Amino acid sequence: MQLSGSKFAKTFKDKYPVITAQVNDCEKLNIPLAQTIKNVGDVQNHNTNVKADMTYHQMWDEKYPGHENFRTICSLAIQLAMEHCPENMRPVFKPVVTECWGAVYRQNEFTRPHDHWPAIWSFCYYVQASNNCSPIVFPGAKLSIKPKNGMMILFPGWVEHYVPKQKTSSERIMIAGNMGQELNLSDNLD
């Protein structure tokens, strides 16, 4: 059961950051990333919230082709998270990517409303998106963001989001991932 569906859930009106950034020189990354994501294909068989072709969850791992480019995207997401971390937390905040996957949305494919709890941050990076591609929607904020090639979006992992049905025949290719906090248990034992 998702946290928002719990009988203990309460409605808050807090503001949460949804950060967008444009990656420079994204064309150099996007061509091989698109090819890798398409070549790996749908290993999830549409069995997740993503009702589109979806790769493995650890695409940065050396055992997967194109892992270097996925690592680059993960590094950029970590950098963006650090830039938007409260100043006083920067010395102790050590984000680590826990998952990173690729997806290809074709006509009539979509993602159900969901969150990525317990991730601290989640991110999306758009490899290929036309003007008519489906947006990512954050219903709690009444916010809809149209993807653009090279755009990265960073948001709290517990924030609900979804992708409506892709109406165009052009492919919407993206990378998504989650971040947690690197733990050093010895720091807590003193």
C-alpha positions as CSV (number, residue, x, y, z in Angstrom):
1,M,0.0,0.0,0.0
2,Q,1.3,3.4,-0.8
3,L,1.8,5.8,2.1
4,S,-0.8,8.3,0.7
5,G,-3.4,5.5,0.9
6,S,-2.8,4.7,4.5
7,K,-5.6,5.3,7.0
8,F,-3.1,7.5,8.9
9,A,-2.5,9.8,5.9
10,K,-3.1,13.5,6.4
11,T,-3.3,16.2,3.8
12,F,-0.5,18.8,4.0
13,K,-0.2,22.0,2.2
14,D,3.6,22.2,2.4
15,K,5.6,23.3,-0.6
16,Y,8.1,20.9,-2.2
17,P,10.8,21.6,-4.7
18,V,10.5,20.5,-8.3
19,I,13.7,21.6,-10.0
20,T,14.4,21.7,-13.7
21,A,17.8,22.1,-15.3
22,Q,19.1,21.9,-18.9
23,V,22.1,19.7,-19.6
24,N,24.6,21.4,-21.9
25,D,25.9,19.5,-24.9
26,C,23.2,16.8,-24.3
27,E,23.3,15.6,-28.0
28,K,26.6,13.8,-27.3
29,L,24.9,11.8,-24.6
30,N,21.5,11.4,-26.0
31,I,22.2,9.5,-29.2
32,P,24.1,6.6,-27.5
33,L,21.6,6.7,-24.5
34,A,18.6,6.4,-26.8
35,Q,20.3,3.5,-28.7
36,T,21.2,1.7,-25.4
37,I,17.7,2.0,-24.0
38,K,16.1,0.7,-27.2
39,N,18.6,-2.1,-27.5
40,V,18.0,-3.3,-23.9
41,G,14.3,-3.1,-24.5
42,D,11.5,-4.0,-22.1
43,V,12.9,-6.3,-19.5
44,Q,10.1,-5.3,-17.0
45,N,7.3,-6.6,-19.4
46,H,5.0,-3.6,-18.5
47,N,4.7,-5.1,-14.9
48,T,5.7,-1.8,-13.1
49,N,3.8,1.5,-12.9
50,V,5.5,2.3,-16.2
51,K,3.3,0.9,-19.0
52,A,6.0,1.4,-21.6
53,D,9.3,-0.4,-22.4
54,M,11.6,-0.2,-19.4
55,T,15.2,-1.4,-18.9
56,Y,16.9,-2.8,-15.8
57,H,16.9,-0.7,-12.6
58,Q,20.7,-0.6,-12.3
59,M,21.7,0.6,-15.7
60,W,24.9,2.3,-14.3
61,D,26.3,-1.2,-13.4
62,E,29.2,-2.4,-15.5
63,K,27.4,-5.5,-16.6
64,Y,25.0,-3.4,-18.8
65,P,26.0,-1.9,-22.1
66,G,26.3,1.9,-22.1
67,H,26.7,2.1,-18.3
68,E,29.2,4.9,-18.6
69,N,26.5,7.3,-20.1
70,F,24.0,6.3,-17.4
71,R,26.7,7.0,-14.8
72,T,27.1,10.5,-16.3
73,I,23.4,11.1,-15.9
74,C,23.5,9.8,-12.3
75,S,26.5,12.2,-11.5
76,L,24.6,15.1,-13.0
77,A,21.5,14.3,-10.8
78,I,23.7,14.1,-7.7
79,Q,25.3,17.4,-8.6
80,L,21.8,19.0,-9.0
81,A,20.7,17.5,-5.6
82,M,23.8,19.0,-3.9
83,E,23.3,22.4,-5.5
84,H,19.8,22.4,-4.0
85,C,20.7,21.0,-0.6
86,P,20.4,23.4,2.3
87,E,23.8,25.1,2.9
88,N,24.1,23.8,6.4
89,M,23.5,20.2,5.3
90,R,26.0,20.1,2.5
91,P,28.9,18.7,4.6
92,V,26.8,15.7,5.8
93,F,24.5,15.1,2.8
94,K,26.0,12.4,0.6
95,P,23.5,11.4,-2.0
96,V,23.8,8.0,-3.7
97,V,21.9,6.7,-6.7
98,T,20.0,3.6,-5.7
99,E,18.2,3.0,-9.0
100,C,18.5,4.3,-12.6
101,W,16.6,2.9,-15.6
102,G,15.5,3.9,-19.1
103,A,12.1,3.9,-20.7
104,V,10.6,4.4,-24.2
105,Y,7.0,5.6,-24.4
106,R,5.2,5.0,-27.6
107,Q,1.7,5.9,-28.6
108,N,-0.9,5.1,-25.9
109,E,1.7,4.2,-23.3
110,F,1.7,5.9,-19.9
111,T,2.8,5.6,-16.3
112,R,0.3,5.2,-13.4
113,P,0.2,7.7,-10.5
114,H,2.9,6.6,-8.0
115,D,5.7,7.8,-5.8
116,H,9.3,6.5,-5.2
117,W,9.2,6.4,-1.4
118,P,11.6,5.9,0.5
119,A,13.9,7.8,-2.0
120,I,15.0,11.2,-0.8
121,W,15.2,12.6,-4.4
122,S,14.0,11.2,-7.7
123,F,15.1,12.4,-11.1
124,C,14.1,12.3,-14.7
125,Y,16.3,13.0,-17.7
126,Y,14.8,13.4,-21.1
127,V,16.9,11.8,-23.9
128,Q,14.3,12.3,-26.7
129,A,11.1,14.3,-26.5
130,S,9.0,16.0,-29.2
131,N,6.8,19.0,-28.7
132,N,3.8,16.7,-28.6
133,C,5.1,14.2,-26.0
134,S,3.3,13.6,-22.8
135,P,4.3,15.7,-19.8
136,I,5.2,14.5,-16.3
137,V,2.4,15.5,-14.0
138,F,2.6,16.3,-10.2
139,P,-1.1,16.3,-9.3
140,G,-0.5,17.5,-5.7
141,A,1.0,20.7,-7.1
142,K,-1.3,20.9,-10.1
143,L,2.0,21.0,-12.1
144,S,2.6,19.6,-15.5
145,I,6.1,19.8,-17.1
146,K,6.6,19.2,-20.8
147,P,9.8,17.3,-21.5
148,K,12.6,18.7,-23.7
149,N,15.7,17.0,-24.9
150,G,18.4,17.4,-22.2
151,M,16.1,18.5,-19.5
152,M,16.6,17.1,-16.0
153,I,13.9,17.2,-13.3
154,L,14.6,16.6,-9.6
155,F,11.9,16.2,-7.1
156,P,11.3,14.6,-3.6
157,G,10.9,10.8,-4.0
158,W,7.7,10.7,-2.0
159,V,5.8,13.2,-4.3
160,E,3.2,11.5,-6.4
161,H,3.6,11.8,-10.2
162,Y,2.4,10.2,-13.4
163,V,2.6,10.3,-17.2
164,P,-0.6,10.5,-19.2
165,K,-1.1,8.4,-22.4
166,Q,1.3,9.3,-25.1
167,K,-0.9,10.7,-27.9
168,T,1.8,11.2,-30.5
169,S,3.6,8.5,-32.6
170,S,7.0,10.0,-31.8
171,E,9.0,8.2,-29.1
172,R,9.5,9.7,-25.6
173,I,12.8,8.3,-24.3
174,M,13.9,9.1,-20.8
175,I,15.9,8.0,-17.8
176,A,14.6,8.0,-14.3
177,G,16.3,7.3,-11.0
178,N,16.2,7.5,-7.2
179,M,18.7,8.7,-4.6
180,G,19.1,7.9,-1.0
181,Q,21.6,9.0,1.7
182,E,25.0,7.3,2.0
183,L,25.1,6.0,5.5
184,N,28.1,5.7,7.7
185,L,26.9,3.8,10.8
186,S,30.2,4.4,12.7
187,D,29.3,8.1,12.8
188,N,26.1,7.2,14.8
189,L,27.8,5.0,17.3
190,D,29.8,7.6,19.2
